[in-house]
Amino acid sequence: MGATAILGVGHWIPPRIVTNAELAKQLDEDGAVLAARTGIAQRHYIEPGLGPSDLALEASAPALRQAGLEANDLDFLLFATMTPDLAFPGAGCLLQEKLGVSPIGALDIRAQCAGFVFSLLVADRFVQAGTYARVLVAVAEVQSTALDFSPRGAGVTPYFGDGGAVAIVGKGTEGRGVLAGVMGTDATDYEQFWCEYPAGRQHPVRMTIENLRLGLHYPQLDLDALNPIAIKLFRKVVREVAEQGGCHADQVAHFFFNYVHPPTALEAADSMGIASSRVTATSSAAGHMGGASLPIALSQAVEAGRVGSGDVVCLAAVGAGINWGAVLLRL
């Protein structure tokens, strides 16, 4: 039985660029300070009225084209997002309608920054079981509409941007596809990186005026607490996926590390002896787009020819939950 492969991948990032200098004016900060602290050069924001399903729709066209498929060839749809278009139904339902496909299952996955890894491994199980032959895996985030653009948000807002990616998953040719995969969750420290409101557990309303006044509907991020955890988890998950796949680190053409703070991702790679030329900190160039940063970086690398057919790549992520995971993949 052949391995599950990415048959096509595409991405879409909104054209509007928000520089550190522009953002600094709103946050009462210095642009150079923001760049140095975050390790992020710039970020992209959507135009009003667009949601994650719109970004995924844009990314679907190049992914399907690369796979040599039409939308109606799809058997199932997975959509990973932490910023859905609506409270319900899920973004997957909306993307199914926008693609114009005949009724097929659409499942949303909430694994935040590790959403692509989790979704890819779920798709792998469906394909290997023979349940579905061609699965569309979408990951898209619209972060900009949920950020605090006052000085209070200076510690969080500069990290985030908007974007989406799609991978078409199915049976690969001999030697091509998923070699190994690892997923993990530990909610012990979930309050280090979370957004509490609106909250279904709060009665009689999901958010009060006081919650709003205190800014509790904005993402909360404690990097001082989270960064050491992230380094430890990157080391753990890369080791585990390499052992599972029977692959030495030297055989990996490129590593993609997805984490909200790019300098920490690079520090984790350096601590494992991975040369900087072989690692991409996925959020550095266009802001942290949650789980979408990982497949966007992969799509950009394939498009630019930095990785290609036959290369082994490692996709690793650590994020809110705390969720983490890694996939070893031969392109």
N, C-alpha and C positions, 0 to 999 in steps of 0.2 A: 504494500500500500504506500503510495507516494505521500510525501510530506505536504503540509498545508503551506501555500506560498502566497505572497503578495503579487497578484497578477498585474496590478496597476495602482499607481498612487498619484494624487493630485492635491494641490493646496490653493487657498485663496486668502490673501491678506488685504484688508481695506486699503485703498490708496492714500487716505489721509494720514500723514505723518505728524506725530507730536514730539517735538524735540525736548531735550532736558531744559533748554533755555526757555521755551514756551511754558512748560509745565512749572518751572521754578517760580515764575511770576505769580501764578495762582496759589502756590504753596508757601510763598514768602521764604523761598530758599535760594540758593545759588546753583546755577545749572551745572557748573563743574563739580560742585560738592555732590549733587545728585548722581552724576555719572560715576564718580569715584566710589560712592557708597553702594550703589546698586549694581554696578557692572553692566548696566543696560544703556546702549547707545541712543535708542529711540523706541517709540512704540507706535502702533497703528490703531486708530479708532474708527468705528463704523459711522456712517451717516444715520440720522434719525430714522426710525421705523424698521430697521433691519434687526433680525434675530439670528441665533445660531443656525437655525435650519436654512436661512438664506445663504449664509457663508458656506455651509456644507453643500448646498445645491451648486454653487459656483465651483466648488472643488470636485464635484462628482463628474463633471464633463471630461476633464483631462484624465481622471482616473479610469473611467469607462473606456475612453478612447485608447489609452495605453493597454488596457486589458483586452481590447478588441471585442467589446460587448456593448449591448444596448441596455437601457434601464430595465426593459421587460425581460431580460435574461436573468435578472436577480431572483434569488429564492428567499432571502431574508435580509433584514436590515438591523444593525446595531448602532446606537447613537450614544456616545459618551459626552456628557456635559455637566458642569456644575452651575451653569447659568441658563436654564431652559427658557425658550421663548415665552412660555406661559406657565402658570402653576400646574395646570394639566389641561389637555393631554400632553404626553411627552413630545420632545423634539423629533423623535423618530417617526411618530405619526404624521407630523407636519411635513417632514422631508419626504415621506412616502407619497403624500398627496402632491407635493411640488414636483416630484420626479415623474408623476403621472403613470406610475406602475400599477399593474393589476394587484388586487389585494394580496399582500404578503405580510408575514409577521414583522413587527417593528418593536424593538426592545430598547429602552433607555437604560444606561448603566451609570451609576453614580460612584465613581472611584477617583474623582477630582484629577489631580496632576498625573496619576497613574492610569487614567482612563483608557488611553490607547493600549497600554500593555494588557490590562484586564480584558478589554474588548477583543483584542487580537487572539488572546488565548481562549476566550469563550468561542469565538468564531472557529478556531482550530478544532475544538472539541466537536462542534456541529459538523464540520467538514469530515473529520476522521470517523465520526459515527455514521456517516452517510445520510444524515438528516437533511442537510442542505449542501448543494454543490457550489453555489456562488453567493457569497455574503458580502454586502457592502458595510464597511466599518467607517462610520463618520465620527469625527471629534471636532467640536467647534465651541468657541467661547466668545461671549460678548461681556467683557469685564467692565468696559468704560462707563456703562450706564449705572453701575453700582458702586462707584468710587467717591470718596470724600475729597473734593477739590478745594478745601479750606486748609489752612496751616495745620490743623489737627490731623489731616491725612498724609502729612509729609513722609511718615515712616512706612506707609503701605502703598499709596496710590502710584508712585513712580514705577513700581515693578510691573504693572499689569497692562496688557494690550488685548486686542481683538484679532481673531483669525480662525481659520478652519482647515481641515484636511480630510481626505477620504482615501481609504485603501479598499481595493477589491480583492477579496480573499477566496481562494479555491485550491484544488489539487495542483501541485506543481510538477514539473518534470523531474526526472531522477536526480537526486542530490541537491535539489533546490527547495527551500522552504524553511519552516520553523524547526530548529534543531533541539531547542529546549526552552522552557519557560517557567518562571517562578513568580508567585504572587504572595503578598502578605499584608496583614492589617493588624494594628495594635492601637486601640482607642484610648489607651492610658493618657496620652498627651494631646488629645484632639483639640483642646482649648488653646493650644499654641498657634493654631492656624485654622480659623473657623469664621463663620458668619451666623450669628445666633437668631436674628430676626429678619422676616416674619417667622414665627415659631408655632407649629401646629400643637405643641404641648401647652401653649399658653391660652388661658381662658379668661374672659369670654371672647376676647379678640386676639388675633395673632400678633398684633403690634400696637403698642399704646403711644400716645403723644410723648410720654416720658422716654420710652425706648428710642423714639425718633430724635428727640432733643439730645440724648446722650450719644447718638451716632452708632447705636448697637446694630443697625441694619447694614453697616459697612463691614467689609472684611477686617478681621483682627489677626495680626501676625506678630509673633514674638520670635524674631530671628536669633536673638542671643540664646534662647532655649532650644530652638529648632535646629540650628546649624550643626552642632555636635551630633545630634541624633541622625541627621541626614548623612553626614560623613560615614558614620558607623553603618547605616543601612545600605549605602551604596557599596561599601566594601563587602558587606555580607551578601547582598543579592548578586553582585557580579561574580563573586567566588562560587556561589551556589549554581548559577546558571551555566558557568563554564564547566564545572564538575559534572553537572547533569548532561551537558552536551558533549562531554569528552573532548573539550577544546581548550588548548592553552591560550593565554592572553596574546601571545605573539602571533597566533593564527587569525586574530580578529583584525580586519582591515581598518575598522573605525568604530569608535564608541560614541553614542549619543546619550548624554546625561541630562535629564529633565528635572529641573528644580527651580524654585522661585528666585533664588539668589545665585546667579551664575558663578561668582568667585568661589562659593562653597563647593559647587559641582566640580570646578577645576581643581580645587584643593583635594577633593576626594580622589579624583583621578590621579593626581600627582602622588598621593599617599600610597597608591597601588603601583606606582612605577610606570604609569601609562604616559607616554610622551604627549606633549600638548598638541603636536601635529596630528595625533590620532584620536583626538577627542573634541566633540562639539558640546559646549554648554548651550543648550537649545534656546534659552531665553535672552541671550546677550544681544542679539542683533535687532529684535523687534518686540521686546517685552515678553513677559510671561503670559502665555495664552492657555494656562492650565494644561490639561492633557493634550491639547492641540499642538503645543510647541514641539512635541516629539515627532509626530508624523510630518509636520510642516518642515522640520529640519531634515528629515529623511528625504522627503520629496524634493527639496531644494538641492540636496547633495546628489541625488540621482539625476536631476535636471542639469546640473552643472558638470556631471561626469566625475565627481569626486569619489563616488562609489558606483559600482556597476555589476553586471551579471557575473556570478561566481564568487563575489566578495562575501565574506562573513562579517556581519555587523552585530553589535550588541546595543540594544535599546533598553535603557534603564531609567527609572523614575522614582522619585520620593516626593510625597506631598500630603495634603490635608487628609486627615483620617485617624491616625497616620496610615496611609496606604503606600505600598511600595511594590515594585515588580521589575522584572527584566525578561527580555526575550533575546535568544541567540538565533539569528536568521541568516540563511544563505540566499543572497539575491539571485 
